[in-house]
């Protein structure tokens, strides 16, 4: 079945509804983290635990989200997209409700583990749907549209979370996430399967999971996957520590912090459309180099002046965030181009590897006594290693379709 037929069979959603559904699925990760970021410092006080233990609600979510994407992607190649979406959406909604009712930090962490596994199913399938239903230049455009609109989530989530704190406590954020999970479940019911029966993996469950290793052996796929995932190492370090930087270090209120966070997200939101509007015709080799060199410059700025004032920290970090989103349609499409077949497994690895890097970044960012300097160093290092990795790829015999 060709991509056009997959769109035409969506009798309930149609093409606009399908794009909206994919966009909503791509919002789940920033919604699941950014919505309750303003409440993190106060949660430590409510539960009478350290900030490191409270931060485990973030790290646990991301780690098991990575595990979830790696598991559910191959399962969607075997059982179809719809079944996995129904399971993931149901699990996400139920675990979000458990988070809202959690009596202790340990129950909350356990519920976040389940929430991450459910979110992994949703995100893994969203990437597979893009390849199921769109191809070529249209796919790159759809990726940019989806990633731009999905950028509303990190922009609005902390502001909404801070507003919720004026009306209720941190539990209100998880009730909102419960509603998002139920909305995704409803759309999953309306969605019509896009993976034809004759394209489903016919082997065992273990054999299906084993397709991850088959895709992982594709050096043309894995090398760009590792290089572009380094961005997440530093970016997720920022996500985990941003409230402590603005609220604890600079002494701002939760509401003012949410405005700084939203301003960064608003700038980043236009990144994918900047790429589509102005940069698609640019030499891909040079384009990646420019982005990575930008990381290095931003990291150096943060190490030198980021601790002086909150606006200087924002000025140092925001370009790094923007460059990451500008490169995302390009990097995602390049990775998908390297793999024919096993789309679910490829989608799982794209999301899973990036999330594993992000989880490591969250842990590393919390280990620095000088948080801002440490974050700047992580951005600097991510850029430097990316430059080296990209240079080695371009000068190697490894093929990379769409680049060389």
N, C-alpha and C positions, 0 to 999 in steps of 0.2 A: 504494500500500500504506500503511495507516494505522500509527500507532506501535505499537498493540497487536499487530498481525500481525508486526511486526519483532521483538518480544520473543518471541512464540510460536514463531517459526521457529528459535530458538536451541536446537535439540534436544540439543546437547552441553553448552552453558554454562547455559542456562536464565536466568531473570531475575537470580537471585543471582550466578551466574557472570559474567553480562554486567556487572553493577555492579562486581564485583570486578575484572574485566578493565579497565574504564574507570578505576577507582581506581588500579590498578597503573600504567597508562599515565600518569596524572597525577603519579605519584611519580618519574618518570624524571628530571625536571629537578633537584629537590632532591637526589636520590640522586647524580646526575652531578657535582654541585658540592660538597655538604656533606660527603660521605663522606671526601674527602681534604683538606678544609680544615685540619684539625689538622696535616697534614704539610707544608703550604706553606712555612713558614719553613725546615724542615730540607731540603726539596727544593732550595731555592736553594743550600744548602751542598753537597749531594750532587753537583749538576751544576756547581757553581762558577760560578753566574750570579747576576745581580742579582734582587731581588724583583720588579722591574718585568717582567723577562723571564719569570720563573716565573708571574706573574699573567696572562701571555698565554695560558696553558693554560685560564684561566677566560674571558678576553675572547674568544679565538678560538672557544671552544665556543659561547658565547652569540650571537656575531655570526652564525655559520653555522647555529646553531639557528634564528635568526630568518629567515635566507635559506631554510632547509629548510622551515619552516612556510609561508612565502609560496609556495613551489613545490609542495609536496606536497598542500596543501589543494585547490587547483583540480584537481590530478591525480586526487584521490580522487573528485571530481565527474564526471570523465571515465571513469576506469577502474574505479571502485568502491573501497570502503573496504578490502576484504580484500587486494587486490593490493598496495596501498600499505603496509599494515601488515606484510605479509610482507617486502617490500623494506626498509622502515625497521628492522624488528626484526633482520633478518639483518645489515644494515650496522652497526647499533649493537653487536651481539654481536662481530662481527669486529673492529671498530675498538677496542672495549674491550680485547680480547685484545692488540691491537697496542700499546695504551697500557701494558699490564702488562709488555710485553717491550721497551719503548722503550729504546735504548741512550743516546740523547742527548735534550736538552730540545727540539731541533728536530723530531725524530721524534715526540716526545710531542705537541707542538703540532699537527703535521700529522694525527696520529691523532685528536686532539680535534676537529679540523675535521670529519673524517668522522663522528665520534661525534655531533657537533652536528647534522649533516645528517640522520642516522638518527633522532635524538631528535625532530627537527622533524616527520618523517613520523608518528611515534607520537602526539605531542601534537596535531597538527592533526586527525588522524582521531578522537582521543578526544572532542574537542569536537563534531565532526560526529555521532558516534554518540549523544551525549546528545540532540541535536535530532532525529535519526532515530527514536529510541525513546521519547522522553518529551515531553510538552507541558504548557503552562499551569503551574498551581501545582505539579503533580508534578515538572516539570522543575526548578523552583526548589528544591524539596526534595531532589531527586537531586543537584543541583549542590552543595547544602550538605553532604549526606552524603559525596559523593565528595571534596570539598575538605577536610572534617574528617578523614576517615580517611587521605587522602593526606598530611595534616599530620603523620602519624607519621614520615614520611620525614625532614623537616628536624629533627625532635626526636631521632630515634634515630641518624641517619646520622653526625653528628660524634662521638657517644659510641662508636658501633661503630668509627668510623675511628680514634679515639684508642686503643681497646682493641686494634685490629689493629696499631697501632704498637708495642705491648708484645710482640707475637708475631712480627711481620714488619716490612717497611718499607712505603713508600708504594705499592708495586706490589700489595700485598694488596687494597687498595681497588678497583683496577681488575679484579682477578680476581672480586671480588664483583659488580661491574657487568657483567662478562661473563655470569655466571650469571643476572642479572636480564634481560639481553637474550635469552638462550636461553629463559627462562620466558615472556617476551612472545611469542617466535616460536612456541612450542608453543600458546599460547592463540590466537594469530592463525590457526593451522591449524584449531583447533576452532571458531572463530567463523564464523557464517553471514552472508553478505552482507546488509546492510540497505538498500542503495541499489538500488531497482528499476531494471530495464533501461530502462524508458520515461522515467526521470528523469535518466539519465546525459547529460552534455553531449556533443552529437554533432559538435561542430566539431573543428578541428585542435588540436594541442597548444598552439600559440601563441594560438589563440583561447581555449582553456581558461585559460591564464595571464592572458589579457586580461580574464577575468571579475573578476580582482582590481581592475582599474581601474573596472569597472562598479560593483562594490560600494563602492570607494573614493569614487565620485562621490555616493554616498548620504550626504548631509550629516548626516541624522538618525542614521546609524550611526557615521560617522567622528568627529564632535565628541565624543560620550561616550567613544569609543575612545581618543582623544587625552587627554582629561581624566583618565580613570581609569588610564591608563598612566603618568602622572607618578609615581604611587606607586612603580613599579618603578625609576625613576631613582635614588631614594634607597635603596630597599630592597636593590637589587643592589650599590650602592656599599658598603653594610654587609656583604653577603655576601663581597665580594672583600677587604675590609680587616679583617674581624672577628678573624681569627687574629693579625694584626699588632697590633691594638689590645690584645687580651687577653694575648698571649704576649710580644710585643716591648715594647709601651708600658707595660703594667701588670706585666710580669714573671711571669705565671702559667704553670703547666705546661700542656702540651697537654691533659692529662686534665681539669684544672680549667676550662680554656677550653671544653672540650666540654660541661661541665655548665652553664655560663652560656648557651651557644648553645642547648642542649637545653631549658633553662628558658624561654627566649624562644619557642622553637618550640612547646613544650607549651601555653603561654598562647595563642599564636596559633591553635593547632589547634581550640580551642573557639569561635573567632570565627564561623564559618559557622553553627554550631548555635545560638549566641546570637541571630543574626539570625533564623533560622527560628522559634525558640521565642518570642522576645519582640518582634521588630522588623518583621515582615512587614507588619503593619497600620499602621505609622507612616507619616506623610506623607513621600513619597519626596524631595520637594524639601528639606525640613528635615533629613532623615536624611543626605543627602550633605553638606549644609553643616556639620553637626555633626562628621562624619568629617574634613573638610578643615580645620576650625578646630582639631581635635585634632592634626593634623599640625603646624600652626604652633606650638602650645604645646609639643609634644615637641621640635621643632627648637630652640626657644628654651631649653628646659631643658638640652639637650645642649651648646649653645654656652656657657651660663653655668656649668654644674657638672659636665658629663659627664667632664671630665678629672681630677676630684678623686679618684675611686676607682672600681674596676670595678663595684661594686654601684650606684653613682650613674649610671654609664653605662647599666647594664641598666635601671634604673628610668626613665631618660629615653627609651630606645629602645623598650622592650617595648610601651608603649601605642600607639605608632605602628604597630608590627607587628600588634598586635591589631586596631586600627581598619581596617587594610588587609584583613585576612581577614574581618572582620565585613561589610564592604561588597562582598566579592567575589561572593557569589551574586546580590545585587541588580544589581551592575554588569554581570556576564556575561549575566544574563537580559535586562536592558534592551537591551544591544547586539544579542542574538539576535532580540529582538522587532522591531527596526527593519528586519530584512532577511528577505524572503520569497524562497526559492530561493537558489541559489549558497551552500549551507550550508558546503561545504568552503572556499570562498574567504573567507566571513565568518569562519570559525573560524581560518583562516590569518592574517587581518589582526588579529584579537583577540590571538592569541599573538605574531605577528610584531612588531606595533607595540610591545607591552609589552616584548618582548625587546630590540628596538632601543634603547628608552629605557634598559633595564637595562644594556646594553653601554656606552652613553654614560656612565651613572652609575658603572660600574666604572672607566672611564678617569678620569673627573673626580675620584672619591674618592681615587685614588692620586696625584693631583697636588698635594694640600695638604700643606704642611710640618707643620701641626697637623691630624692626621687627624680627631680627634674634633670639633674646631670645624668643619672642612670638612663632615663628614657632617651635623652639626647644621644648618649653613646650607643644605645641599641639601634636608633634610627641610622646613625652614622655607619655602624657596622653592617646593618642590613643593606645599605646602599653600596658599600665597598665590596661586600661579598657578591652582591648581585652583578656588579660591574665585572668582576673577575669571572663569575660563572657564565655570564652572557658572552664575554669575549672568548672563553674556552669553547663554548658551543658553536659560535660562528666560525672559529678557526679549526674545528674538528671535522671529521668525516661523517658525523651524525647528521642525517637529513632532517630538515625542519620545514615542512610544507607551509608556504605562505611567507617565509622569511628568507630562505636561501635555496 
